[in-house]
């Protein structure tokens, strides 16, 4: 996006001439216009100061001797204004005494030309400072682009935030004073186990870039997903003094991904996500011989719930069941809706016997839950374990057969594959 910036370099340099002598100002203006500059003339000091604020020129040329305000005062007032303080000022002066020259530079000028003006000298000095002005303008425009469009943070070697772009503030809702000086750790979302700051600093201290997808908290504690690229910042002697962080907001993408793997009714994982988890756990068991188990759960006589109470009540039963499952499995386990009133729990690093205990806990929780309907709500379950010795489809088939047997033997019970 930033490769071709010739349009910034080729913009005409804007020069403001402030001189109460019409003859002098017209001569200087004509010379500069003829040499490709855009020139604005102000014929008194007050108008010149106002024009500087309005035009924000690249260079200001001031005649030190003016009828209304002395040139050094005009320059000082321009330099005292935050909007115009960085604009280079060139003086035209007939005063060449040492103190007069010192006064010019103390007022904030970058250069001067002696009257009567030698055209070639004025052009040389204007061209030199116009090149610097163009470079400064280009840099400022690039910085504005970064500030307005690039998520950027600069942290010091301790991890404290020293600079932040406007677009980052807009994204997160923070004010600059709320974030500058705070540790990067302060952005950690409460759901995160740890901040990425230590890993980030370890990388940059060893002169390595750092790249990771992270989650930070906005001011209102919402999750914000960012892809972050971090580069070391070095002093002139090569010492790492901090880190430059560039980020891309992928929150919307993550939200879409979440929707694609989430069951709309219950908020649990859907069949697509469960398939992914099962494939991963199965590959781990094949490669390392690690054990994992599954619980296939089906509500008993759920058709009666829908027939007796209606589908909306049936939906509420499924939602409450999902809450029970979610609250009674480990963070390392995965629970989801397999289809209809069937649910699946993937239990990691657990044998069949251990998983059967988990299933029994779930069965009792469901049996004792008040679903606010007259029809009893219970669940039958099939349990199967795999440590790499069972084919993927066979595992699901065994769990399904175990579930079927639990239904045949009276429902509201658990059968494991080893009991078949």
FITI-316260 format. One record per atom (N, C-alpha, C): x, y, z. Coordinates in steps of 0.05 Angstrom, whole numbers, padded with zeros to 5 digits, always signed. Each point is the difference from the previous one (the first is absolute). Layout:
! FITI-316260
XYZ ...
END
This chain:
! FITI-316260
+00016-00024+00000 -00016+00024+00000 +00017+00025+00000 +00024-00001+00012 +00016+00024+00004 +00024+00001-00020 +00000-00017-00020 +00023-00002-00017 +00003+00025-00019 -00022+00008-00012 +00001+00021-00020 -00010+00026+00012 +00018+00017+00009 -00008+00025+00013 +00012+00024-00014 +00004-00003-00026 +00010+00023-00015 -00019+00024+00001 -00026-00005+00002 -00019+00022+00001 +00005+00018+00024 +00012-00011+00021 +00007+00017+00023 +00024+00018-00006 +00019-00012-00014 +00025+00015-00005 -00004+00021-00022 -00019-00005-00018 -00004+00018-00023 -00019+00023+00006 -00012+00001+00023 -00017+00022+00008 +00016+00026+00001 -00011+00022-00011 +00014+00025+00000 +00006+00010+00029 +00024+00009+00004 +00007+00011+00026 -00014+00027+00004 -00013+00003+00023 -00015+00024+00006 +00016+00019+00017 +00003+00025-00009 +00016+00020+00014 -00017+00024+00008 +00002+00008+00025 -00014+00025+00009 +00021+00022+00003 -00004+00022-00014 +00018+00023+00002 -00014+00021+00017 +00014+00009+00022 -00011+00021+00017 +00018+00024-00001 -00010+00022-00013 +00016+00023-00004 -00018+00024-00004 +00004+00021+00015 -00018+00024-00002 +00008+00017-00025 +00023-00006-00012 +00008+00015-00024 -00012-00014-00024 -00019+00013-00014 -00012-00012-00023 +00020-00006-00022 +00019+00018-00003 +00020-00003-00021 +00017-00025+00005 +00009-00003+00025 +00017-00023+00006 -00016-00026-00002 -00024+00000+00011 -00015-00025+00001 -00008-00009-00029 -00006+00019-00017 -00007-00007-00028 +00024-00011-00014 +00024+00011+00005 +00024-00010-00013 +00007-00028+00009 -00002-00005+00026 +00006-00027+00010 -00021-00020-00009 -00025+00009+00000 -00022-00018-00009 +00003-00007-00029 +00007+00019-00017 +00003-00006-00028 +00023-00019-00006 +00022+00004+00015 +00024-00017-00003 -00007-00029+00007 -00014-00003+00022 -00006-00027+00010 -00021-00013-00018 -00020+00015-00009 -00021-00011-00018 +00012-00009-00026 +00018+00016-00011 +00013-00007-00025 +00017-00026+00003 +00007-00007+00024 +00017-00024+00005 -00017-00023+00011 -00026+00001-00004 -00017-00023+00006 -00011-00003+00027 +00002+00022+00016 -00012-00001+00027 -00027+00012+00001 -00017-00009+00018 -00025+00013+00005 +00004+00021+00022 -00007+00025-00006 +00007+00022+00018 -00026+00015+00009 -00001+00006+00026 -00021+00016+00012 +00014+00024+00013 -00010+00024-00003 +00013+00024+00011 -00018+00012+00021 +00011+00007+00023 -00014+00016+00020 +00016+00026+00004 -00015+00023-00001 +00014+00026+00001 +00001+00013+00027 -00007-00016+00021 +00005+00010+00028 +00003-00024+00018 +00012+00005+00023 +00007-00022+00019 -00024-00015+00010 -00022+00014+00009 -00023-00014+00011 -00013-00018-00021 -00004+00010-00024 -00011-00016-00022 +00018-00024-00006 +00026+00005+00002 +00019-00022-00006 -00002-00022+00020 -00003+00007+00026 -00003-00021+00021 -00026-00015-00004 -00022+00014-00007 -00025-00013-00006 +00001-00018-00024 +00014+00010-00021 +00003-00016-00025 +00017-00025+00005 +00020+00002+00017 +00016-00024+00007 -00017-00021+00013 -00018+00007+00018 -00018-00019+00012 -00019-00013-00020 -00010+00017-00018 -00020-00009-00019 +00012-00017-00023 +00022+00009-00011 +00013-00013-00023 +00017-00023+00008 +00013+00002+00023 +00020-00019+00009 +00020-00005-00023 +00015+00020-00008 +00019-00002-00022 +00024-00018+00007 +00015-00006-00021 +00024-00016+00005 +00023+00017+00009 +00001+00025-00009 +00021+00019+00007 -00012+00028+00004 +00010+00015+00019 -00008+00028+00004 +00024+00017-00003 -00003+00021-00017 +00021+00020-00004 -00009+00026+00013 +00015+00011+00019 -00008+00024+00014 +00022+00022-00003 -00009+00024-00006 +00019+00023+00000 +00002+00010+00028 +00024+00002+00010 +00004+00007+00028 -00010+00028+00007 +00000+00018-00020 -00009+00027+00005 -00027+00004-00013 -00021+00002+00017 -00027+00005-00010 -00012+00023+00016 -00020+00013-00012 -00011+00024+00011 -00018-00004+00024 -00012-00024+00002 -00019-00004+00023 +00012-00017+00022 +00012-00022-00005 +00012-00017+00020 +00028-00008-00009 +00019+00001+00019 +00027-00008-00006 +00001-00029-00009 +00016-00006-00020 +00001-00027-00011 +00005-00022+00020 +00019+00005+00019 +00006-00021+00020 -00024-00007+00017 -00017+00020+00006 -00024-00005+00016 -00019-00017-00016 -00003+00006-00026 -00018-00017-00017 +00010-00029+00001 +00026-00003-00003 +00011-00027+00000 -00005-00014+00027 +00005+00014+00021 -00004-00012+00027 -00028-00009+00004 -00019+00017-00009 -00029-00007+00004 -00007-00024-00017 +00011-00002-00023 -00005-00024-00017 +00012-00025+00013 +00023+00003+00012 +00013-00023+00013 -00013-00008+00026 -00014+00019+00012 -00014-00006+00025 -00027-00014-00004 -00009-00001-00026 -00026-00013-00006 +00005-00029-00008 -00014-00018+00013 +00004-00029-00005 -00006-00007-00029 -00017+00015-00013 -00007-00007-00028 +00022+00008-00019 +00015+00020+00006 +00020+00011-00019 +00029-00002+00010 +00004-00011+00024 +00027+00001+00012 +00022-00015-00017 -00009-00020-00016 +00020-00016-00015 +00005+00011-00028 -00013+00022-00008 +00005+00011-00027 +00026+00015+00000 +00018-00006-00019 +00026+00014-00001 -00004+00029-00009 +00015+00018+00013 -00002+00029-00005 +00027+00010-00010 +00000+00014-00023 +00024+00013-00011 -00005+00030+00002 +00020+00014+00010 -00002+00029+00003 +00014+00014-00023 -00011+00023-00009 +00014+00019-00017 +00007+00024+00017 +00025+00006+00002 +00009+00021+00018 +00023+00016-00011 +00000+00026+00007 +00023+00017-00007 +00018+00003+00024 -00008-00011+00023 +00016+00002+00024 +00019-00024+00001 +00026+00006+00001 +00020-00022-00001 +00017-00001+00025 -00006+00017+00020 +00016-00001+00025 -00004-00027+00013 +00020-00008+00016 -00001-00027+00013 -00025-00004+00017 -00007+00021+00016 -00023-00002+00017 -00026-00002-00016 -00001+00014-00023 -00024-00001-00017 -00004-00028-00011 +00022-00013-00008 -00002-00027-00011 -00008-00019+00022 +00011+00003+00024 -00007-00016+00023 -00030+00002+00006 -00010+00025-00001 -00029+00005+00005 -00017-00015-00020 +00009-00002-00025 -00015-00014-00020 -00003-00030+00007 +00023-00012+00007 -00001-00028+00007 -00014-00006+00026 +00003+00019+00020 -00015-00003+00025 -00030+00001-00004 -00008+00015-00020 -00029+00002-00006 -00011-00026-00012 +00019-00016-00011 -00009-00026-00011 +00005-00004-00029 +00015+00019-00013 +00006-00003-00028 +00020-00022-00006 -00002-00011-00024 +00019-00021-00008 +00022+00011-00018 -00005+00024-00012 +00019+00012-00019 -00007+00029-00004 +00018+00014-00014 -00006+00028-00007 +00014+00007-00026 -00010+00022-00013 +00012+00011-00024 +00004+00030+00004 +00023+00010-00008 +00007+00028+00004 -00012+00017-00022 -00011+00023+00008 -00009+00020-00021 +00024+00017-00008 +00000+00009-00025 -00019-00006-00021 +00002-00030-00008 -00023-00012-00006 -00001-00029-00004 +00013-00007-00026 +00018-00020+00002 +00012-00012-00023 -00018-00024-00008 -00011+00002-00024 -00021-00020-00008 +00011-00029+00002 +00024-00004-00010 +00011-00027+00001 +00003-00011+00028 +00008+00017+00019 +00004-00008+00028 -00027-00007+00012 -00020+00017-00005 -00027-00006+00011 -00011-00026-00011 +00003-00005-00026 -00009-00025-00012 +00014-00024+00011 +00026+00002+00004 +00015-00022+00011 -00010-00008+00027 -00004+00021+00017 -00008-00005+00028 -00029-00010+00001 -00017+00011-00017 -00028-00008-00001 -00002-00029-00010 +00016-00006-00021 +00000-00028-00011 +00009-00020+00021 +00021+00008+00015 +00011-00018+00020 -00021-00006+00022 -00012+00021+00009 -00020-00003+00021 -00027-00011-00010 -00005+00004-00026 -00024-00012-00011 +00002-00030-00002 +00025-00010-00006 +00004-00029-00001 -00004-00012+00028 +00011+00015+00020 -00005-00009+00028 -00029+00001+00007 -00014+00021-00009 -00028+00003+00006 -00017-00022-00014 +00008-00006-00025 -00014-00022-00014 +00003-00026+00014 +00025-00005+00009 +00006-00025+00014 -00016-00001+00027 -00001+00023+00013 -00015+00002+00025 -00030-00005-00004 -00010+00013-00022 -00029-00003-00006 -00006-00029-00007 +00017-00012-00016 -00003-00029-00008 +00000-00017+00025 +00019+00004+00018 +00002-00015+00024 -00025+00004+00018 -00009+00024+00001 -00024+00006+00017 -00025-00013-00012 -00002+00000-00027 -00023-00013-00012 +00001-00030+00004 +00024-00011-00002 +00003-00029+00005 -00007-00006+00029 +00009+00016+00019 -00007-00004+00028 -00030+00003+00004 -00013+00018-00014 -00029+00004+00003 -00014-00025-00011 +00010-00011-00022 -00011-00025-00011 +00002-00023+00020 +00024-00002+00012 +00004-00021+00020 -00019+00005+00024 -00001+00025+00009 -00016+00006+00023 -00030-00005-00004 -00009+00005-00024 -00029-00002-00006 -00008-00028-00010 +00019-00015-00011 -00008-00025-00013 +00015-00025+00010 +00021+00004+00015 +00016-00023+00009 -00002-00003+00030 -00007-00025+00009 +00000-00006+00028 +00029-00003+00009 +00009+00019+00017 +00029+00002+00007 +00003+00006+00029 +00019-00014+00012 +00009+00005+00028 +00030+00001+00001 +00011+00017+00016 +00029-00001+00006 +00002-00005+00030 +00016-00020+00008 +00004-00005+00029 +00030+00002+00005 +00007+00006+00025 +00028+00001+00008 +00009-00028+00008 +00025-00002+00009 +00011-00027+00005 -00012-00012+00025 -00014+00016+00016 -00014-00011+00024 -00029-00009-00007 -00008+00007-00025 -00027-00008-00008 -00021+00022+00005 +00009+00024+00007 -00019+00022+00004 -00006+00013-00027 -00025+00008-00004 -00009+00012-00025 +00009+00029-00001 +00014+00007-00022 +00011+00027-00003 -00013+00016-00022 -00011-00014-00019 -00013+00014-00023 -00022-00018-00011 -00022+00012-00009 -00022-00015-00010 -00014+00016-00022 -00008-00014-00021 -00013+00014-00023 -00029+00006+00007 -00011+00020-00014 -00028+00009+00004 -00019-00023-00006 +00006-00015-00022 -00018-00022-00008 -00001-00022+00022 +00022-00004+00014 -00001-00019+00022 -00018+00010+00022 +00002+00026+00006 -00017+00011+00021 -00029-00002-00008 -00006+00006-00025 -00028-00002-00010 -00010-00029+00002 +00017-00019-00006 -00008-00028+00001 -00006-00009+00028 +00017+00008+00019 -00002-00011+00027 -00017+00018+00019 -00005+00025-00009 -00016+00018+00017 +00015+00014+00021 +00026-00003+00002 +00016+00013+00020 +00006+00029-00008 +00004+00017+00019 +00013+00027-00004 +00030-00004+00002 +00015+00018-00013 +00029-00003+00000 +00011+00000+00028 -00010+00018+00017 +00010+00002+00027 -00007-00024+00018 -00019-00016-00009 -00007-00024+00015 +00018-00024-00006 +00016+00002-00021 +00016-00023-00009 +00030+00006+00000 +00008+00025-00006 +00029+00006-00001 +00012-00003+00028 +00022-00014+00002 +00014-00004+00026 -00009-00025+00013 -00022-00012-00008 -00009-00025+00012 +00015-00024-00013 +00001-00022+00014 +00013-00024-00012 -00018-00012-00021 +00012-00013-00020 -00015-00014-00020 -00018-00021+00013 +00008-00010+00023 -00016-00020+00014 -00028+00010+00007 -00002+00027+00003 -00026+00011+00007 -00022-00004-00021 +00009-00008-00024 -00019-00005-00022 -00010-00029+00000 +00011-00017+00017 -00007-00028+00001 -00030-00004+00006 -00013-00016-00016 -00028-00006+00006 -00002-00019+00024 -00021+00004+00017 -00002-00018+00023 -00001-00029-00006 -00010-00008-00024 -00001-00028-00007 +00027-00012-00007 +00020+00017-00005 +00026-00010-00007 +00015-00010+00025 +00013-00023-00002 +00015-00010+00022 +00024+00017+00006 +00013+00010-00020 +00024+00017+00004 +00003+00020-00023 +00015+00020+00005 +00006+00020-00020 +00023-00010-00018 +00001+00010-00025 +00021-00008-00019 +00025+00017+00004 +00000+00019+00019 +00022+00020+00002 +00027-00014+00005 +00001-00019+00017 +00026-00013+00006 +00012-00013-00024 -00016-00014-00016 +00010-00013-00024 +00009+00021-00020 -00016+00022-00002 +00006+00021-00019 +00027+00013+00007 +00004+00006+00025 +00025+00013+00009 +00024-00019-00003 -00004-00025+00006 +00022-00020-00004 +00009+00000-00029 -00019+00001-00018 +00007-00001-00029 +00015+00025-00008 -00010+00024+00006 +00013+00024-00009 +00027+00004+00014 +00003-00008+00025 +00026+00003+00013 +00021-00018-00013 -00008-00021-00014 +00018-00017-00014 +00001+00007-00030 -00010+00024-00007 +00000+00010-00028 -00017-00017-00019 -00021-00012+00010 -00019-00015-00016 -00026+00015-00002 -00013-00002-00023 -00027+00010-00003 -00019-00019+00014 -00024+00009+00007 -00019-00016+00014 -00027+00002-00015 -00012-00023-00005 -00026+00000-00015 -00019-00019+00014 -00024+00011+00006 -00019-00017+00014 -00028+00012-00002 -00020-00016+00000 -00028+00009+00003 -00006+00003+00029 -00009+00023+00009 -00005+00005+00028 -00028+00009+00005 -00009+00000+00025 -00026+00010+00008 +00006+00022+00021 -00010+00024-00005 +00002+00021+00020 -00028+00009+00009 -00001+00015+00021 -00026+00010+00010 -00003+00029-00008 -00024+00007-00011 -00006+00028-00005 -00007+00013+00027 -00005+00026-00001 -00006+00014+00025 -00024-00011+00014 -00020-00009-00016 -00024-00011+00011 +00001-00031+00003 +00025-00010+00001 +00006-00028+00005 -00010-00020-00021 -00004+00010-00024 -00007-00018-00022 +00026-00012-00011 -00002-00024-00012 +00023-00013-00013 +00006+00013-00026 +00026+00004-00005 +00009+00011-00025 +00022-00019-00010 -00004-00013-00023 +00020-00018-00011 +00018+00015-00019 +00026-00003+00005 +00020+00015-00017 +00022-00019-00009 +00008+00003-00025 +00024-00013-00009 +00022+00021+00003 +00021-00007+00016 +00020+00019+00007 +00028-00008-00010 +00013+00020-00012 +00028-00003-00009 +00017+00020+00016 +00021-00009+00013 +00016+00016+00017 +00029+00000-00009 +00012+00024-00003 +00028+00003-00007 +00016+00014+00022 +00025-00008+00004 +00016+00014+00021 +00005+00029-00009 +00001+00018+00020 +00009+00028-00004 +00028+00002+00012 +00019+00011-00016 +00028+00001+00009 +00010+00028+00002 +00018+00005+00019 +00014+00026+00001 +00022+00001-00020 +00014+00022-00003 +00021+00003-00020 +00023-00019+00005 +00003-00009+00025 +00022-00019+00006 -00009-00029-00003 -00025-00004-00010 -00009-00027-00005 -00014-00013+00023 -00003+00014+00023 -00013-00011+00023 -00030+00000-00003 -00014-00022+00006 -00029-00001-00002 -00012+00016+00023 -00016+00020-00007 -00012+00018+00020 -00030-00003+00002 -00012-00015-00018 -00029-00004+00001 -00010-00016-00024 -00026+00002-00005 -00012-00016-00022 -00021+00016-00014 -00001-00004-00026 -00020+00013-00018 -00020-00021-00007 -00025+00004+00008 -00021-00020-00005 -00020+00010-00021 -00003-00016-00021 -00020+00005-00020 -00021-00022+00001 -00026+00008-00002 -00021-00019+00004 -00022+00002-00022 -00013-00022-00004 -00023-00001-00018 -00024-00011+00016 -00022+00015-00002 -00024-00009+00014 -00014-00023-00015 -00002-00023+00013 -00013-00023-00012 -00024-00009+00016 -00011+00019+00016 -00023-00006+00018 -00024-00010-00016 -00006+00015-00022 -00024-00008-00016 +00004-00028-00012 +00024-00005-00009 +00006-00027-00012 -00004-00021+00022 +00010+00005+00024 -00002-00019+00021 -00030-00004+00008 -00015+00021-00001 -00029-00002+00007 -00014-00018-00021 +00007+00004-00026 -00011-00017-00021 +00008-00029+00003 +00026-00004+00007 +00010-00027+00005 -00015-00013+00023 -00005+00016+00021 -00014-00010+00023 -00029-00008-00007 -00013+00017-00016 -00027-00007-00008 -00001-00025-00017 +00021-00004-00016 +00000-00024-00018 +00004-00026+00015 +00010+00001+00025 +00004-00024+00016 -00017-00001+00025 -00021+00017+00001 -00017+00001+00023 -00029-00007-00006 -00011-00016+00017 -00029-00007-00004 -00017+00024+00008 -00017+00008-00018 -00015+00025+00003 -00018-00001+00024 -00013-00022+00006 -00019-00002+00022 +00013-00001+00027 +00020-00017+00003 +00011-00005+00027 +00025+00016+00006 +00014+00010-00021 +00025+00014+00004 +00023-00019+00004 -00005-00026-00001 +00022-00020+00002 +00014-00003-00027 +00021-00015+00000 +00014-00007-00026 -00020-00016-00017 +00002+00005-00026 -00017-00015-00018 +00014-00025-00011 -00013-00015-00018 +00011-00025-00010 +00026+00005-00014 +00003+00022-00015 +00025+00006-00014 +00023+00002+00019 -00004+00015+00022 +00022+00003+00020 +00006-00026+00014 -00020-00015+00006 +00004-00026+00014 +00016-00018-00018 -00006+00000-00026 +00015-00017-00019 +00030+00008+00000 +00005+00026+00001 +00028+00010+00000 +00014-00009+00026 -00013+00002+00023 +00012-00008+00025 +00005-00030+00000 -00019-00016-00009 +00003-00029-00001 +00023-00008-00018 +00002+00013-00023 +00022-00007-00018 +00027+00007+00013 +00001+00023+00014 +00025+00008+00013 +00008-00020+00022 -00019-00006+00018 +00005-00019+00022 +00007-00028-00010 -00013-00008-00022 +00006-00026-00011 +00029-00001-00012 +00008+00022-00013 +00027+00001-00011 +00021+00000+00022 -00007+00013+00023 +00019+00000+00022 +00002-00028+00012 -00022-00014+00002 +00000-00027+00011 +00016-00019-00018 -00003+00004-00027 +00015-00016-00019 +00030+00005+00001 +00007+00025+00004 +00028+00008+00000 +00015-00006+00026 -00014+00006+00023 +00014-00001+00025 -00012-00022+00019 -00022-00013-00009 -00012-00020+00017 -00015+00012+00023 -00006+00026-00001 -00015+00013+00021 -00030-00009-00001 -00012+00000+00023 -00027-00010+00002 -00020+00023+00001 -00023-00004-00013 -00022+00019+00002 -00026-00016-00002 -00022+00011+00009 -00025-00014+00001 -00022+00019-00010 -00023-00013-00006 -00023+00016-00008 -00025-00009+00015 -00018+00018+00005 -00026-00006+00012 -00021+00009-00021 -00015-00019-00010 -00022+00006-00018 -00026-00001+00017 -00014+00023+00000 -00022+00004+00018 -00026+00006-00015 -00022-00013+00007 -00025+00005-00013 -00022+00002+00021 -00016+00021-00002 -00023+00004+00018 -00020-00022-00004 -00011-00010+00022 -00020-00022-00001 -00027+00011-00006 -00014-00012-00019 -00027+00007-00007 -00004+00030-00005 +00019+00012-00013 -00002+00029-00005 -00023+00007-00018 -00009-00019-00016 -00022+00005-00018 -00025+00006+00017 -00003-00012+00023 -00023+00005+00017 +00001+00028+00011 +00024+00011+00005 +00002+00027+00010 -00011+00019-00021 +00009-00004-00025 -00010+00018-00022 -00030-00004-00004 -00010-00025+00001 -00028-00005-00005 -00018+00011+00023 +00009-00003+00025 -00016+00008+00023 +00002+00030+00006 +00023+00012-00006 +00004+00028+00009 +00007+00019-00023 +00004-00010-00024 +00007+00017-00022 +00030+00003-00005 +00006+00007-00024 +00029+00001-00008 +00015+00023+00014 -00013+00022+00006 +00014+00021+00015 +00009-00009+00027 -00017-00015+00014 +00008-00011+00026 +00022-00021-00005 -00003-00016-00021 +00021-00019-00006 +00027+00014-00005 -00001+00022-00014 +00025+00016-00004 +00012+00009+00026 -00017+00009+00019 +00010+00010+00026 +00012-00023+00016 -00011-00024-00003 +00012-00024+00013 +00028-00005-00011 +00003+00002-00027 +00027-00004-00012 +00020+00022+00009 -00010+00024+00002 +00017+00022+00009 +00010-00004+00029 -00019-00009+00017 +00007-00005+00028 +00019-00024+00002 -00005-00020-00016 +00018-00023-00001 +00028+00008-00008 +00002+00017-00019 +00026+00010-00009 +00015+00014+00023 -00015+00016+00016 +00012+00013+00023 +00011-00020+00020 -00015-00022+00004 +00008-00020+00019 +00026-00013-00010 +00001-00007-00025 +00024-00013-00012 +00024+00019+00002 -00005+00025-00007 +00022+00019-00001 +00012+00004+00028 -00017+00000+00020 +00008+00005+00028 +00013-00024+00013 -00002-00023-00012 +00010-00024+00014 +00021-00016-00015 +00013+00013-00018 +00023-00012-00014 +00025+00018+00005 +00023-00012-00003 +00025+00016+00003 +00004+00019-00023 +00017+00020+00005 +00007+00019-00022 +00014-00015-00023 +00014-00021+00006 +00015-00015-00021 -00019-00018-00016 -00024-00004+00009 -00019-00017-00015 -00017+00017-00019 -00012-00014-00019 -00016+00014-00020 -00028-00011+00000 -00020+00017+00002 -00028-00009+00000 -00014+00014-00023 -00018-00015-00014 -00014+00012-00022 -00026-00015-00006 -00015+00012-00018 -00025-00013-00008 +00005-00017-00025 -00005-00026+00002 +00006-00018-00021 -00022+00000-00021 -00024+00006+00008 -00023+00001-00018 -00026-00005+00015 -00020+00016-00005 -00026-00004+00013 +00003+00002+00030 -00008-00021+00015 +00003-00001+00029 +00025-00016+00008 +00018-00006-00019 +00025-00014+00006 +00023+00020+00005 +00016-00006+00020 +00023+00017+00007 +00024-00018+00003 +00023+00012-00005 +00026-00015+00002 +00019+00015+00018 +00014-00015+00017 +00021+00012+00017 +00026-00015-00007 +00020+00015-00007 +00027-00011-00005 +00016+00004+00025 +00008-00021+00013 +00014+00001+00026 +00030-00008-00005 +00017+00019+00004 +00029-00004-00006 +00014-00014+00024 +00020-00016-00007 +00018-00013+00020 -00017-00014+00021 -00020-00014-00008 -00016-00015+00020 -00007-00027-00011 +00002-00020+00017 -00007-00028-00008 -00030-00003-00001 -00008-00023-00010 -00029-00006-00002 -00013+00001+00028 +00014-00011+00020 -00012-00001+00027 -00002+00028+00011 +00021+00016-00004 +00000+00028+00010 -00022+00016-00014 -00003-00005-00025 -00021+00014-00016 -00028-00008+00009 -00003-00025+00007 -00026-00009+00010 -00008+00015+00025 +00020+00006+00017 -00006+00016+00024 -00010+00028-00007 +00013+00012-00021 -00009+00026-00009 -00028-00002-00011 -00006-00021-00015 -00027-00004-00011 -00020-00003+00022 +00007-00015+00021 -00019-00004+00022 -00006+00027+00014 +00020+00016+00003 -00005+00027+00012 -00019+00016-00017 +00003-00001-00027 -00018+00014-00018 -00028-00011+00002 -00002-00027+00001 -00026-00013+00001 -00016+00009+00025 +00014+00001+00023 -00013+00008+00025 -00008+00029-00001 +00017+00017-00011 -00006+00029-00002 -00025+00004-00017 -00002-00015-00022 -00023+00003-00018 -00025-00010+00014 +00002-00023+00013 -00023-00013+00013 -00011+00018+00023 +00018+00014+00014 -00009+00016+00023 -00007+00029-00008 +00005+00008-00024 -00006+00027-00009 -00030+00005-00003 -00009+00024+00009 -00028+00007-00004 -00003+00014-00027 -00012-00013-00019 -00004+00011-00026 -00027+00014-00003 -00014+00002+00023 -00026+00015+00000 -00021-00012-00018 +00001-00027-00004 -00021-00013-00015 -00008-00026+00014 -00024-00010-00006 -00010-00024+00014 +00014-00025-00010 +00009+00000-00025 +00013-00024-00011 +00028-00003+00011 +00007-00023+00011 +00028-00004+00010 +00020+00003-00022 +00023+00012+00007 +00022+00003-00020 +00024-00015+00011 +00007-00021-00016 +00024-00016+00007 +00016-00005-00025 +00023-00012+00003 +00018-00004-00023 +00012-00028+00001 +00003-00012-00023 +00015-00025-00002 +00027+00006-00014 +00020-00016+00007 +00027+00007-00010 +00015-00025-00008 +00017+00003-00021 +00019-00020-00008 +00028+00011+00002 +00019-00016+00012 +00027+00009+00004 +00019-00018-00015 +00020+00012-00013 +00021-00015-00014 +00027+00013+00004 +00021-00015+00003 +00027+00011+00004 +00018-00009-00023 +00021+00015-00005 +00019-00006-00022 +00028+00008+00008 +00019-00018-00001 +00028+00007+00004 +00017-00007-00024 -00013+00002-00023 +00014-00005-00026 -00005-00027-00012 -00015-00017+00014 -00004-00027-00010 -00028-00004-00013 -00015+00021-00002 -00027-00002-00011 -00003+00020-00023 -00011-00010-00023 -00004+00018-00023 -00019+00022+00007 +00003+00023-00013 -00016+00024+00006 -00029-00006-00002 -00009-00011-00023 -00029-00005-00004 -00010-00022+00018 +00017-00020+00007 -00007-00021+00018 -00006+00012+00028 +00015+00020+00008 -00004+00012+00027 -00028+00012+00002 -00007+00015-00021 -00027+00013+00000 -00022-00022-00001 +00005-00020-00016 -00019-00022-00003 -00004-00015+00027 +00022-00004+00014 -00002-00013+00026 -00015+00017+00021 +00005+00026+00000 -00014+00018+00018 -00030+00000-00006 -00006+00000-00026 -00028-00001-00009 -00014-00026+00009 +00014-00022-00003 -00011-00026+00008 -00004-00001+00030 +00019+00012+00015 -00002+00000+00029 -00024+00017+00009 -00004+00023-00014 -00024+00017+00005 -00026-00016-00005 +00000-00014-00022 -00024-00015-00008 -00006-00021+00022 +00021-00013+00010 -00005-00021+00021 -00010+00013+00026 +00010+00024+00006 -00010+00014+00024 -00030+00007-00002 -00009+00005-00025 -00028+00005-00005 -00016-00026+00003 +00011-00021-00011 -00014-00026+00001 -00003-00011+00029 +00020+00007+00017 +00000-00011+00027 -00015+00017+00020 -00016+00020-00010 -00017+00015+00018 +00005+00030+00000 +00019+00010-00015 +00005+00028-00002 +00012+00012+00027 +00007+00025-00001 +00012+00014+00023 +00022-00016+00012 +00018-00009-00017 +00023-00016+00010 +00023+00003-00020 +00023-00012+00008 +00025+00002-00016 +00010-00028-00006 +00006-00004-00025 +00013-00025-00009 +00027+00008-00013 +00021-00015+00007 +00026+00005-00013 +00005-00020-00022 +00017+00006-00018 +00006-00018-00023 +00010-00027+00009 +00015+00000+00021 +00011-00026+00010 -00021-00018+00011 -00024+00010+00005 -00023-00017+00010 -00016-00012-00022 +00006+00007-00025 -00016-00010-00023 +00006-00030-00005 
END
